[in-house]
Amino acid sequence: MRTVLGTFRVLEEVAFTQPAGVGELSRRLGMPKTTVQRALQTLWTAGWICPSGAEQTSWVLTTRALHIGQRAIPDLGVRDAALPIMRELRKETGETAHLMVLEGDRAVLIEKVETEHAIRAVITLGSAVPLHGSSNGKAMLAYRPVEEVRSIVGGHLDRYTDRTIVDWDEFLTELGRVRERGYATNVGEWRTDISAVASPIFDHEGRTQASLSISAPASRMSAELRRSYGTLITEAARRVSATLGYRRPL
């Protein structure tokens, strides 16, 4: 039984971190490399994973996992995939985790796990925030063609605070930084009292229709914390994407 459970743990971790090597999996799971290697060979033989290159140094899921998952849970949505991870984020950071989706020219909040702090960034479910003034919006736009970004946002970038980016060249440069980092930031660009970091969620077709964020009062999120939270939110969004069947390009 322990061997079977260990093999499933390796499979899950490959899904979260693919392409994944033996050393990385061993560190993440706290398992001996020999045990991880045996599990990988078993999963490869069964058709669940395959090498990501010519040599057996890193591993990725095959389409077998996606096909079976789609048949077993065809109605699995982004909220179901994200909620457990959002609870982990709240526990690790002590701050509010938000899940937003793209609707027209706005990002709409569909789920949240709130901080226990009395002073918090309050946004009600169903609320819409501007794409160019929010970390969630920028995260969802960053991986789209420029023409599509302009079409979604519209010709004019409205100003909400003194920090709102209202110049198109500057905004497109900012989206480039999002792609480089893997996460977007918002430092008082929509509301002066809120700071946030967000990372895009990719579905099984590679589309970015949703994003995950950590939000807090600006006074509680320093530049150092934004970088730390940025790393956390990028990994969290990557895990949600993997659950939805997304496979990163090799």
N, C-alpha and C positions, 0 to 999 in steps of 0.2 A: 504493500500500500504506500509506503514512504517513497519508493522509487517512482510510482505512478504520479503521486502528488508533486514530486520534484520535477518530473518531466513537464507537467502542466505549468508549473511555475516558470520554467525555462521558456515554454511556448508563449506565455503571457508577456514575459520580459522582452522577448524578441519582437513581439507586436508593438510594444511601447518604444523600443529603442532602435529598431532596424534602420540600417544594417548593423548587426550586433556581433562582436567578436567574443571568443571564449573568455578572455581576460576580463573584459568589461562585464559580461554576464556573471562571472564568478564573484567579482567585487560587489555588484549590485545585489546579488541574491545571498551572498555569504556562503556560497557552496564551493567545494573543491573543484578545481579545473577538470579533473578526471571525471567527476560526476556530471558536470555540465557537458563535457564532450560526449559522454555516453548518451545523455538525453538528446543532444543535437543529432547524433547519428540515428537514434530511434525515430525522431520526428522527421528526419529526411527520408528514411526508409518508408515511413507511413505517408509521405507526400504532403506534410504540413508546412515544411520549410525547404529552402534550397540555398546553396551558396550564392552570394551576391556577385561573385566574379568567377574567374576561371579556377581559382584555388579556394580551398575550404577554410578561409580565414575570417569571414564574416557571413552572417546569415540573414535572410529575409523570409517573410511569409510567402507562401504560394497562394494562388487564387482559390485553393481548396478551402482554406479557412473562411474566406469571404463568402464563397458560394453557400457553404453550410450555414454560416451565420445568417445570411439573408433569408434562407429557407426557414430557419428555426425561429428567428425573431424579426420578421419583416417590418414590424412597426416600430423598431428601435429608433428613437429620434435623438436629436442632439441634446435635448434636456435630460433624457434618461442616461445618456453616455456621460454627460458633464457633471451631474449633481454630486455623485460620490467624490469626484476629484475636487469640486468646489468646496466641499466640507473639509477635505484635507488642506486646501489652501487657507481656509479660515483658521483652522487649527494651527497651522504652521506660522502664519503671519499675524493672526489676531485681528485681521481687517476683513472688510466685506468683499466677497467674490461676486461678480456680475456675469451673466450670460446674455449676450445680445445677438440679434439677427438683423440682417439687412432687409429693410422694407422701404422701397422707393428711394427717397433721398434722405432717409433717417436711419439711425440704429435704434432698435426697439428692445427694451428690457423684457426678457421672458422668464428669467429665473434669477434668484439671488440668495446668498447665504450671508446673513448679516453679522457684523462684528458685535461683540458684547460690550464694547466701549459705549459710554453714554453719548459722547460726541462722535457723530458718524456722518458719512456722506449718504444722505437720504434721497433715494430715487424710487418711486413706486413702480410696481410691476405694470407693464404696458406703456410706460413713459417712453417718449422718443427724444433722442438727442441728435444734434447735428453731426454729420459724418466728419467734416473737416475740423470740428472743434472738440472731438472726443478721441480718446485712445482706441476705443472699440471701432469707431468709424474708420480711423486711419489704418487700423490693423486689417479690416476687411477690404479696403481699397488698395492696399499696397501691392497686392499681387495681381492686379488687373491692368490691362493695357491703358495707356494714357487717354486714348479716345473714349474708352468706356468710363473711366473715372470722370472725365469732363461731362459726359452725357448724364451720369448718375447725379453728380453734385449740382450741375447747372453752371451757367456762365459766371455767376457772381458768388464770391465767398463772403458771406455776412460776417460782421464783427460782433462778438459777444462780450469780449473783455479786451483789455489792452494787450493781452498775450495772444489773441486769436490770429492765426495766419490767414491773411486776406490777399496775398499776392500769389498768383498761380505758379510762377517759377519757384518761389520759396516752398510752396506746398508740395510740388512734385519732388523737390529735393528732399523734403522731409519724408515722403513716402519711400524714397530710395534708402534713407537711413533706417527706416523700419525694416526693409528687406535685409539690410546688412546685419542688423542686431537680432532680428527675429521677433521683435516686439515694438509696440508703439507707446509713446508717452503722452500725457496730458498734464501740463502744469498750469492750472488756472486758465485754460484756453476757452472753456465753456462757462464755468463758474469759477470765480476767483478763489473760492474756498476749497476746491476739490483738486486733488492730484490722483493720477491713475496710470497704470501700465496695462497693456492688453496685447494679446497674441491671437492670430487668426486660427480658426478651426477649419480644416479641409475635410470635405466629404469624400466618399469613395471615388468620385469622378474628378477630384482635385479642385473643386469649387470652394470659394471662401464666402459662405453665406452667413457665417456666425463667428463670434469671437468671445474670448474669455478675458476677464480683467480683474485686477485688484484695485479697489478705490479706497481713499481715505481723506480726511481733512488735510489740506496742504501742510499744515503745521506739523503733521505726524509722518510725512513722507519726505525725507531728505533726499538729496541727490544720490547719496550712497545707498539708501534703502530702495530707491527706484531701480538702481542697477541690480541689486540683490533680488528684488521682486520681479524684475524683468526676466532674470534667469529662471525663476520659479514658474512664472506664468507661461514662458515659452515651452518648458518641459510639460506643464500641465495641459496646454492646448495640443501639444504633440500626442499626448496619451489619449485625449478625447478623439483626435483625428484618427489614430490607429484603431480605436474601438469602432469608429464609423466605417472602417475599411480602407482608409487612405494609406497609400504606399508612397513614400517619398521617392522622387526620381533618383536614380543611381548616378 
